[in-house]
Amino acid sequence: MKALVFEQFGGPEVLLYKEIKDASIGPDEVLVRTKAIGLNFADIYRRRGNYHLAGQPPYILGYEGAGIVEEIGSNVTEVKPGDRIAFADVPYANAELVAVPFEKAIPLPESISFETAASILLQGLTAHYLVHDSYQIKAGDTALVHAAAGGVGQLLIQMAGLLGGTAVGLTSSSAKADIAQKVGAKKVFLYSENWVDHIMQETNGAGADVVFDSVGSTLSESFAATRVGGTVVFYGMAGGDPEPVDPRMLMDTSKTITGGDLWNVLTSRAERIKRSNQLFKWIENGDLTVSTPMTFALKDGKEAHELLESRKSAGKILLIP
């Protein structure tokens, strides 16, 4: 099979598109021929060597995709060859064939395309747990969303609205601000502005009820933009490491900081399917808009990585085998 691999850590230039041994499956796995593969910042971090990576070179990136089942393991009974499935947390996805554990194989309705599934699952399930588990958005809440034009950011804005809240976004450019407003942000401010003051003015001096911070280096400002008794949800470090949080500040202001990791939520196949079906239903009903992804051939993965790493992209980038 063809796959996008690398043999040493580094920049996009270390990526190679080459023929390797076909993936094989165990008794509790299904073999999937991928039709669309999601590209995420975690792939960049692993390529650089910032994240743990199991196995030996050549390493294969990718954790998210969708495709058609070609073969099933001897213990698998609820999935059959020809079924359409998607997955959000299966390694070695940057390849034509992927071995997917049965418990992570999410049935894909005919109404949801492979491209949509590969665009929505990882980021959609992340946004879903952020607004349901890390902080439960309720009617009247004001949610401040960092990186509002990104994949998770756009979904957080829409989900906040679906749950009765109002979203205010933060982006790095006016072009990205337009994207965030088109998916429902009430206001969007730029990082180059004094955005903490803008948030306070927007909330009549109170501050946001919750801030979803995926940037990391902005954590102190996020707390400054949060109301007394409010919550900051820290779930990423795209902009660098955060400064340490003083627990006395939390005590004095009754503010809360909480983290989040999707893998602590997706604890069973039933949980994966339940949450995924909620996403699929929102999409089918037109309640959740998934922006058209930018696609690259899998063999052009180097260019896809360069674009994502430049932070000039908005929305999802897919690799197509």
DOMARNU-9679 format. One record per residue (C-alpha): x, y, z; residue in three letters; residue number from 1. Coordinates in Angstrom, 2 decimals. Each point is the difference from the previous one (the first is absolute). Layout:
<sites>
[site [X; Y; Z]; "ALA"; NUM]
...
</sites>
This chain:
<sites>
[site [0.00; 0.00; 0.00]; "MET"; 1]
[site [1.02; 3.62; -0.42]; "LYS"; 2]
[site [0.46; 2.07; 3.13]; "ALA"; 3]
[site [1.32; 3.35; 1.18]; "LEU"; 4]
[site [2.89; -0.74; 2.36]; "VAL"; 5]
[site [3.07; 1.53; 1.60]; "PHE"; 6]
[site [3.18; -1.52; 1.36]; "GLU"; 7]
[site [1.35; 2.88; 2.08]; "GLN"; 8]
[site [-1.53; 2.90; 1.87]; "PHE"; 9]
[site [-0.04; 3.43; -1.61]; "GLY"; 10]
[site [-1.89; 2.32; -2.31]; "GLY"; 11]
[site [-2.35; -0.91; -2.85]; "PRO"; 12]
[site [3.01; -0.88; -2.14]; "GLU"; 13]
[site [0.48; -3.27; 1.92]; "VAL"; 14]
[site [-3.30; -1.39; -1.33]; "LEU"; 15]
[site [0.24; -2.71; -2.66]; "LEU"; 16]
[site [-2.71; -1.60; -2.15]; "TYR"; 17]
[site [0.98; -3.58; -0.61]; "LYS"; 18]
[site [-1.06; -3.61; -0.31]; "GLU"; 19]
[site [0.02; -1.93; 3.28]; "ILE"; 20]
[site [-1.34; -3.33; 1.22]; "LYS"; 21]
[site [-3.81; -0.24; 0.05]; "ASP"; 22]
[site [-1.70; 0.47; 3.35]; "ALA"; 23]
[site [-1.19; -3.26; 1.56]; "SER"; 24]
[site [-2.78; -0.56; 2.49]; "ILE"; 25]
[site [-0.48; -2.00; 3.16]; "GLY"; 26]
[site [-3.15; -1.88; 1.07]; "PRO"; 27]
[site [-1.60; 3.13; 1.51]; "ASP"; 28]
[site [0.80; 2.40; -2.85]; "GLU"; 29]
[site [-1.33; 0.96; -3.41]; "VAL"; 30]
[site [2.07; 0.98; -3.02]; "LEU"; 31]
[site [-1.12; 3.29; -1.49]; "VAL"; 32]
[site [0.90; 1.43; -3.41]; "ARG"; 33]
[site [0.14; 3.71; 0.73]; "THR"; 34]
[site [-1.88; 2.50; -2.14]; "LYS"; 35]
[site [0.80; 3.14; 2.02]; "ALA"; 36]
[site [2.49; 0.67; 2.82]; "ILE"; 37]
[site [-0.06; 2.93; 2.41]; "GLY"; 38]
[site [3.14; 2.06; 0.60]; "LEU"; 39]
[site [0.41; 1.44; 3.50]; "ASN"; 40]
[site [2.56; 1.98; 2.00]; "PHE"; 41]
[site [0.77; -3.18; 1.94]; "ALA"; 42]
[site [1.50; -1.35; -3.22]; "ASP"; 43]
[site [2.35; 2.97; -0.14]; "ILE"; 44]
[site [1.00; -0.40; 3.64]; "TYR"; 45]
[site [0.75; -3.69; -0.53]; "ARG"; 46]
[site [1.97; 0.70; -3.16]; "ARG"; 47]
[site [2.09; 2.53; 1.93]; "ARG"; 48]
[site [0.54; -2.42; 2.87]; "GLY"; 49]
[site [-2.02; 2.05; 2.52]; "ASN"; 50]
[site [-2.53; -2.79; 0.60]; "TYR"; 51]
[site [0.67; -3.62; 0.88]; "HIS"; 52]
[site [0.02; -2.29; -3.04]; "LEU"; 53]
[site [-0.07; -3.77; 0.37]; "ALA"; 54]
[site [1.77; -2.51; -2.18]; "GLY"; 55]
[site [3.03; 0.23; -2.23]; "GLN"; 56]
[site [0.63; 1.92; -3.23]; "PRO"; 57]
[site [-1.37; 0.38; -2.54]; "PRO"; 58]
[site [-2.60; 1.78; 2.11]; "TYR"; 59]
[site [-3.53; 0.50; -1.32]; "ILE"; 60]
[site [-1.98; 3.02; 1.20]; "LEU"; 61]
[site [-3.76; 0.45; 0.09]; "GLY"; 62]
[site [-2.75; -0.93; 2.43]; "TYR"; 63]
[site [-3.23; 0.94; -1.77]; "GLU"; 64]
[site [-1.70; -1.11; -3.19]; "GLY"; 65]
[site [-2.82; -1.73; -1.78]; "ALA"; 66]
[site [-0.28; -2.75; -2.56]; "GLY"; 67]
[site [-1.38; -3.40; -0.94]; "ILE"; 68]
[site [0.53; -3.27; 1.84]; "VAL"; 69]
[site [1.92; -2.54; -2.09]; "GLU"; 70]
[site [0.53; -2.77; 2.54]; "GLU"; 71]
[site [-1.14; -0.86; 3.53]; "ILE"; 72]
[site [1.70; -1.88; 2.82]; "GLY"; 73]
[site [-1.25; -3.38; 1.19]; "SER"; 74]
[site [-1.63; 1.46; 3.13]; "ASN"; 75]
[site [-1.83; 2.84; -1.79]; "VAL"; 76]
[site [-3.71; -0.55; -0.62]; "THR"; 77]
[site [-1.65; 3.44; -0.13]; "GLU"; 78]
[site [2.03; 1.37; -2.92]; "VAL"; 79]
[site [0.30; -1.59; -3.44]; "LYS"; 80]
[site [2.02; 0.61; -3.18]; "PRO"; 81]
[site [-1.44; 2.87; -2.00]; "GLY"; 82]
[site [-1.18; 1.94; 3.06]; "ASP"; 83]
[site [0.78; 3.71; 0.18]; "ARG"; 84]
[site [1.78; 0.92; 3.21]; "ILE"; 85]
[site [1.88; 2.90; 1.54]; "ALA"; 86]
[site [2.50; 0.19; 2.84]; "PHE"; 87]
[site [1.44; 2.77; 2.16]; "ALA"; 88]
[site [2.76; -1.60; 2.06]; "ASP"; 89]
[site [1.73; -2.71; -2.02]; "VAL"; 90]
[site [3.74; 0.32; -0.76]; "PRO"; 91]
[site [1.74; -0.47; -3.36]; "TYR"; 92]
[site [-2.86; 1.59; -1.96]; "ALA"; 93]
[site [2.23; 1.69; -2.61]; "ASN"; 94]
[site [-0.22; -3.08; -2.19]; "ALA"; 95]
[site [-2.22; -1.69; -2.55]; "GLU"; 96]
[site [-0.84; -2.78; 2.48]; "LEU"; 97]
[site [-0.51; 0.36; 3.76]; "VAL"; 98]
[site [-0.61; -2.63; 2.68]; "ALA"; 99]
[site [-2.86; 1.37; 2.11]; "VAL"; 100]
[site [-0.93; -1.60; 3.33]; "PRO"; 101]
[site [-3.65; -1.02; -0.08]; "PHE"; 102]
[site [-0.77; 2.11; 3.08]; "GLU"; 103]
[site [1.20; 3.10; -1.87]; "LYS"; 104]
[site [-1.87; -0.67; -3.25]; "ALA"; 105]
[site [-2.84; 2.54; -0.19]; "ILE"; 106]
[site [-2.80; -0.85; -2.47]; "PRO"; 107]
[site [-0.34; 2.76; -2.59]; "LEU"; 108]
[site [-3.49; 0.87; -1.33]; "PRO"; 109]
[site [-0.41; 0.28; -3.77]; "GLU"; 110]
[site [-0.99; 3.65; 0.53]; "SER"; 111]
[site [3.49; 0.85; 1.32]; "ILE"; 112]
[site [2.81; 0.01; -2.57]; "SER"; 113]
[site [3.44; -1.44; 0.69]; "PHE"; 114]
[site [1.40; 3.54; -0.29]; "GLU"; 115]
[site [-2.47; 1.38; 2.53]; "THR"; 116]
[site [0.69; -2.82; 2.44]; "ALA"; 117]
[site [3.76; 0.50; -0.23]; "ALA"; 118]
[site [-0.57; 3.73; 0.49]; "SER"; 119]
[site [-2.35; -0.20; 2.95]; "ILE"; 120]
[site [0.83; -2.93; 2.24]; "LEU"; 121]
[site [3.11; 0.97; 1.92]; "LEU"; 122]
[site [-0.77; 3.71; 0.12]; "GLN"; 123]
[site [-3.75; -0.54; 0.38]; "GLY"; 124]
[site [0.33; -2.48; 2.85]; "LEU"; 125]
[site [2.49; 2.37; 1.63]; "THR"; 126]
[site [-2.41; 2.94; -0.22]; "ALA"; 127]
[site [-2.82; -2.27; 1.22]; "HIS"; 128]
[site [1.75; -0.99; 3.22]; "TYR"; 129]
[site [1.23; 3.55; 0.60]; "LEU"; 130]
[site [-3.56; 1.39; 0.07]; "VAL"; 131]
[site [-1.54; -3.01; 1.79]; "HIS"; 132]
[site [2.67; -1.34; 2.35]; "ASP"; 133]
[site [2.71; 2.62; 0.59]; "SER"; 134]
[site [-2.62; 2.72; 0.36]; "TYR"; 135]
[site [-3.73; -0.44; -0.57]; "GLN"; 136]
[site [-1.16; 2.88; -2.16]; "ILE"; 137]
[site [-3.41; 1.22; 1.11]; "LYS"; 138]
[site [-2.47; 2.61; -1.17]; "ALA"; 139]
[site [1.34; 3.52; 0.37]; "GLY"; 140]
[site [3.67; -0.94; 0.28]; "ASP"; 141]
[site [2.64; 2.03; -1.81]; "THR"; 142]
[site [2.79; -2.22; -1.30]; "ALA"; 143]
[site [3.30; 1.46; -1.19]; "LEU"; 144]
[site [1.53; -2.24; -2.66]; "VAL"; 145]
[site [3.69; 0.21; -0.85]; "HIS"; 146]
[site [1.13; -0.83; -3.56]; "ALA"; 147]
[site [-3.61; 0.50; -1.02]; "ALA"; 148]
[site [0.59; -0.60; -3.73]; "ALA"; 149]
[site [1.68; -3.35; 0.57]; "GLY"; 150]
[site [-1.75; -3.33; -0.25]; "GLY"; 151]
[site [-0.81; -0.39; 3.69]; "VAL"; 152]
[site [-0.62; 3.73; 0.37]; "GLY"; 153]
[site [-2.68; 0.08; -2.70]; "GLN"; 154]
[site [-1.73; -2.99; 1.57]; "LEU"; 155]
[site [0.16; 1.45; 3.52]; "LEU"; 156]
[site [-1.66; 3.18; -1.24]; "ILE"; 157]
[site [-2.85; -1.96; -1.55]; "GLN"; 158]
[site [-0.44; -2.39; 2.93]; "MET"; 159]
[site [-0.07; 2.87; 2.48]; "ALA"; 160]
[site [-2.89; 1.44; -1.99]; "GLY"; 161]
[site [-1.79; -3.37; -0.25]; "LEU"; 162]
[site [0.13; -0.28; 3.81]; "LEU"; 163]
[site [-1.39; 3.50; 0.57]; "GLY"; 164]
[site [3.21; 1.95; 0.50]; "GLY"; 165]
[site [1.70; 2.81; -1.90]; "THR"; 166]
[site [3.49; -0.31; -1.44]; "ALA"; 167]
[site [2.60; 2.73; -0.36]; "VAL"; 168]
[site [3.07; -0.89; -2.03]; "GLY"; 169]
[site [3.70; 0.84; -0.14]; "LEU"; 170]
[site [2.02; -0.28; -3.21]; "THR"; 171]
[site [3.22; 1.29; -1.53]; "SER"; 172]
[site [-1.40; 1.75; -3.09]; "SER"; 173]
[site [-3.08; 1.72; -1.35]; "SER"; 174]
[site [-0.40; -2.76; -2.61]; "ALA"; 175]
[site [-0.17; -2.60; 2.75]; "LYS"; 176]
[site [-2.35; 2.24; 1.97]; "ALA"; 177]
[site [-2.41; -0.10; -2.94]; "ASP"; 178]
[site [0.07; -3.80; 0.09]; "ILE"; 179]
[site [-0.81; -0.08; 3.72]; "ALA"; 180]
[site [-2.86; 2.46; -0.42]; "GLN"; 181]
[site [-1.49; -2.00; -2.86]; "LYS"; 182]
[site [-0.39; -3.03; 2.26]; "VAL"; 183]
[site [-1.70; 1.99; 2.73]; "GLY"; 184]
[site [2.43; 1.97; 2.16]; "ALA"; 185]
[site [-1.71; 3.10; 1.37]; "LYS"; 186]
[site [3.27; 1.97; -0.07]; "LYS"; 187]
[site [3.55; -0.85; -0.99]; "VAL"; 188]
[site [3.07; 1.82; 1.26]; "PHE"; 189]
[site [3.59; -0.18; -1.21]; "LEU"; 190]
[site [2.96; -1.11; 2.10]; "TYR"; 191]
[site [1.80; 3.17; -1.09]; "SER"; 192]
[site [-2.64; 2.07; 1.82]; "GLU"; 193]
[site [-0.47; 0.45; 3.73]; "ASN"; 194]
[site [-2.45; -2.85; -0.09]; "TRP"; 195]
[site [-0.36; -0.36; 3.77]; "VAL"; 196]
[site [-1.42; 3.53; 0.18]; "ASP"; 197]
[site [-2.28; -0.74; -2.95]; "HIS"; 198]
[site [-1.37; -3.10; 1.73]; "ILE"; 199]
[site [-0.65; 1.93; 3.19]; "MET"; 200]
[site [-1.83; 2.70; -1.93]; "GLN"; 201]
[site [-1.99; -2.61; -1.91]; "GLU"; 202]
[site [-1.12; -1.59; 3.28]; "THR"; 203]
[site [-0.77; 3.29; 1.79]; "ASN"; 204]
[site [3.09; -0.31; 2.16]; "GLY"; 205]
[site [-0.73; -3.49; 1.27]; "ALA"; 206]
[site [2.15; -2.21; -2.22]; "GLY"; 207]
[site [-0.78; -3.22; -1.84]; "ALA"; 208]
[site [-1.63; -2.90; 1.79]; "ASP"; 209]
[site [2.43; -2.41; -1.62]; "VAL"; 210]
[site [3.13; 0.32; -2.13]; "VAL"; 211]
[site [1.10; -2.87; -2.24]; "PHE"; 212]
[site [3.76; 0.46; -0.32]; "ASP"; 213]
[site [1.93; -2.14; -2.48]; "SER"; 214]
[site [2.87; 2.47; -0.40]; "VAL"; 215]
[site [1.69; -0.49; 3.38]; "GLY"; 216]
[site [2.19; 3.10; 0.06]; "SER"; 217]
[site [-3.19; 2.07; 0.40]; "THR"; 218]
[site [-1.11; -1.69; 3.22]; "LEU"; 219]
[site [0.63; 2.99; 2.29]; "SER"; 220]
[site [-2.00; 2.30; -2.29]; "GLU"; 221]
[site [-2.76; -2.60; -0.15]; "SER"; 222]
[site [-0.38; 0.19; 3.76]; "PHE"; 223]
[site [-0.06; 3.80; -0.20]; "ALA"; 224]
[site [-2.87; -0.25; -2.48]; "ALA"; 225]
[site [-1.99; -2.42; 2.19]; "THR"; 226]
[site [-2.66; 1.06; 2.48]; "ARG"; 227]
[site [0.27; -0.56; 3.73]; "VAL"; 228]
[site [-1.02; -3.62; 0.48]; "GLY"; 229]
[site [0.62; -0.77; -3.67]; "GLY"; 230]
[site [1.92; -2.83; -1.62]; "THR"; 231]
[site [2.99; -0.26; -2.30]; "VAL"; 232]
[site [0.19; -3.24; -1.96]; "VAL"; 233]
[site [3.60; -0.67; -1.03]; "PHE"; 234]
[site [0.27; -2.57; -2.77]; "TYR"; 235]
[site [2.98; 0.87; -2.20]; "GLY"; 236]
[site [3.30; 1.82; -0.39]; "MET"; 237]
[site [0.04; 1.04; -3.65]; "ALA"; 238]
[site [1.62; 3.31; 0.97]; "GLY"; 239]
[site [2.47; -1.30; 2.55]; "GLY"; 240]
[site [0.12; -1.02; 3.65]; "ASP"; 241]
[site [-2.26; 1.85; 2.47]; "PRO"; 242]
[site [1.30; 1.92; 2.98]; "GLU"; 243]
[site [-0.53; -1.72; 3.37]; "PRO"; 244]
[site [-3.38; 0.68; 1.61]; "VAL"; 245]
[site [0.06; 1.47; 3.51]; "ASP"; 246]
[site [-2.49; -1.96; 2.14]; "PRO"; 247]
[site [-0.46; 3.08; 2.20]; "ARG"; 248]
[site [-1.45; 1.82; -3.00]; "MET"; 249]
[site [-2.44; -2.87; -0.45]; "LEU"; 250]
[site [-0.97; 0.21; 3.66]; "MET"; 251]
[site [-0.37; 3.79; -0.01]; "ASP"; 252]
[site [-2.14; 0.08; -3.15]; "THR"; 253]
[site [-1.82; -3.34; 0.38]; "SER"; 254]
[site [1.12; -0.80; -3.53]; "LYS"; 255]
[site [0.56; -3.53; -1.25]; "THR"; 256]
[site [2.52; -1.48; -2.38]; "ILE"; 257]
[site [-0.72; -3.36; -1.53]; "THR"; 258]
[site [1.79; -2.03; -2.61]; "GLY"; 259]
[site [-1.28; -2.51; -2.43]; "GLY"; 260]
[site [1.11; -2.99; -2.01]; "ASP"; 261]
[site [-2.27; -1.74; -2.47]; "LEU"; 262]
[site [1.45; -3.43; 0.81]; "TRP"; 263]
[site [-1.28; 0.30; 3.57]; "ASN"; 264]
[site [-3.51; 0.33; -1.44]; "VAL"; 265]
[site [-0.01; -2.57; -2.80]; "LEU"; 266]
[site [0.17; -2.94; 2.38]; "THR"; 267]
[site [-2.15; -2.53; -1.90]; "SER"; 268]
[site [-1.40; -0.75; -3.45]; "ARG"; 269]
[site [-3.47; 0.93; 1.25]; "ALA"; 270]
[site [1.29; 3.40; 1.14]; "GLU"; 271]
[site [1.71; 0.60; -3.35]; "ARG"; 272]
[site [-3.12; -0.89; -1.96]; "ILE"; 273]
[site [-2.34; 2.01; 2.22]; "LYS"; 274]
[site [2.03; 3.18; -0.25]; "ARG"; 275]
[site [0.72; -0.47; -3.71]; "SER"; 276]
[site [-3.68; -0.56; -0.75]; "ASN"; 277]
[site [-0.78; 3.31; 1.69]; "GLN"; 278]
[site [2.44; 1.72; -2.37]; "LEU"; 279]
[site [-1.41; -1.82; -3.01]; "PHE"; 280]
[site [-3.57; 0.94; 0.98]; "LYS"; 281]
[site [0.89; 3.67; 0.39]; "TRP"; 282]
[site [1.58; -0.08; -3.46]; "ILE"; 283]
[site [-2.95; -1.83; -1.56]; "GLU"; 284]
[site [-2.43; 2.54; 1.52]; "ASN"; 285]
[site [2.05; 2.96; -1.19]; "GLY"; 286]
[site [0.70; 1.10; 3.58]; "ASP"; 287]
[site [3.75; -0.44; -0.35]; "LEU"; 288]
[site [1.87; 1.32; -3.02]; "THR"; 289]
[site [3.27; -1.66; -0.93]; "VAL"; 290]
[site [2.15; 2.29; -2.11]; "SER"; 291]
[site [1.27; -1.44; -3.26]; "THR"; 292]
[site [3.37; -1.58; 0.76]; "PRO"; 293]
[site [3.17; 0.69; -1.93]; "MET"; 294]
[site [1.21; -3.24; -1.55]; "THR"; 295]
[site [3.42; -1.28; -0.99]; "PHE"; 296]
[site [0.94; -3.31; -1.54]; "ALA"; 297]
[site [1.66; -2.23; 2.58]; "LEU"; 298]
[site [3.17; 0.10; -2.10]; "LYS"; 299]
[site [0.01; 3.80; 0.46]; "ASP"; 300]
[site [-0.07; -0.25; 3.79]; "GLY"; 301]
[site [3.12; 2.15; 0.30]; "LYS"; 302]
[site [-1.86; 2.99; -1.51]; "GLU"; 303]
[site [-3.00; -0.66; 2.27]; "ALA"; 304]
[site [2.24; 0.04; 3.08]; "HIS"; 305]
[site [1.65; 3.22; -1.15]; "GLU"; 306]
[site [-3.39; 1.69; -0.34]; "LEU"; 307]
[site [-1.28; -1.13; 3.39]; "LEU"; 308]
[site [3.26; 0.95; 1.69]; "GLU"; 309]
[site [-0.11; 3.48; -1.58]; "SER"; 310]
[site [-3.32; 0.66; 1.81]; "ARG"; 311]
[site [-1.32; 1.56; -3.22]; "LYS"; 312]
[site [-2.68; -2.63; -0.42]; "SER"; 313]
[site [-3.54; 0.20; 1.35]; "ALA"; 314]
[site [-2.06; -3.08; 0.67]; "GLY"; 315]
[site [1.01; -3.57; -0.75]; "LYS"; 316]
[site [2.73; -1.41; -2.21]; "ILE"; 317]
[site [-0.51; -3.51; -1.42]; "LEU"; 318]
[site [2.36; -2.47; -1.62]; "LEU"; 319]
[site [-1.55; -2.13; -2.78]; "ILE"; 320]
[site [1.65; -3.35; -0.81]; "PRO"; 321]
</sites>
